[in-house]
Amino acid sequence: MKKAITHITLALSLLLLGLSACGSSKSAVAGRPAPTGQPATTVTGTSTLKETRLSAIAASFGSWNTMKAGGSVSLSGGQSLSSSMQVRMIRGKSIYISVRPLGMIEVAKMIITGDTLIVVDKLHKRYLCENVKLLTAGVPATVSTLQDIFLGRAFVLGKGTLNSGLASEVTLTHVDGSYMVQPKEQYQGFTYDFKFDQDNKIVSLEVTPATAAASTYAVDYSDVRATAAGRIAGRIDVATRVNKTDFKLKLEYGGITWNEAVKIDTQLPENYKRIAGASLLNMLGQQ
């Protein structure tokens, strides 16, 4: 793969794999083994243990308006590649990811703002501008949903980040020393759930298809840390499949700052070639 395609693949994979965690792909990939040990126990009691645990989990997320971070992203599958990156977010509005090999000049960037997806390949002077539905395949994955995935926060599709007011919308199950939070209303074709440890730190997001022919998506969270905006995961590991190839994505945040002024430029580049949305998945499949 040419160097430019390698770096654009990083940006696209970061986006695609996050959206895939909401069920947009149709390829097959092995899921995690079934839990062993203690049987699952549903946490009951309308205003006791369940609400206390869910309230503690929801309270750990905290609030924020903007986020800036450095870090690194690496992808394995087809071939291995890695790069430094910069991330900018405006809560509920925009996500900006800049791919910068060795932390230097930006070679590619991806922006989601509202319902628009923009990907720019600076080395080959080309760009893509499409409705974000190109990737979500109709699944109600909003900018806010993607932000939750990339920060390590539970959510209910169509209703936002998990909060104490959504306690009646989810079930809580104690299994193997962890707590599984699963929205009662699931999207057609797959189920999704979140696992938290005894200290209410997020462990994983897993999407399980209704049929064996569809994908399982495993998102593992680690280095969960307290910040001024509540707990976030400092490392995210995603496993899925794109174009019949197994992919593993690792995202690690460096320094993070919250609620500073953030400007995300959504202006389309001049004198660049616009490529069709169908080229997006083709880029990921190129060798």
Secondary structure as UniProt FT lines:
FT   HELIX           3..20
FT   TURN            21..22
FT   STRAND          41..42
FT   TURN            46..48
FT   HELIX           49..59
FT   TURN            60..61
FT   STRAND          66..76
FT   STRAND          81..90
FT   TURN            91..93
FT   STRAND          94..100
FT   HELIX           101..103
FT   STRAND          108..113
FT   TURN            114..115
FT   STRAND          116..121
FT   TURN            122..125
FT   STRAND          126..131
FT   HELIX           133..136
FT   TURN            137..138
FT   HELIX           143..151
FT   STRAND          155..156
FT   TURN            157..159
FT   STRAND          160..161
FT   HELIX           164..169
FT   STRAND          170..175
FT   TURN            176..177
FT   STRAND          178..183
FT   TURN            188..189
FT   STRAND          190..196
FT   TURN            198..199
FT   STRAND          202..209
FT   TURN            212..213
FT   STRAND          217..227
FT   TURN            228..229
FT   STRAND          230..242
FT   TURN            243..244
FT   STRAND          245..258
FT   TURN            270..271
FT   STRAND          273..274
FT   TURN            277..278
FT   HELIX           279..285
//
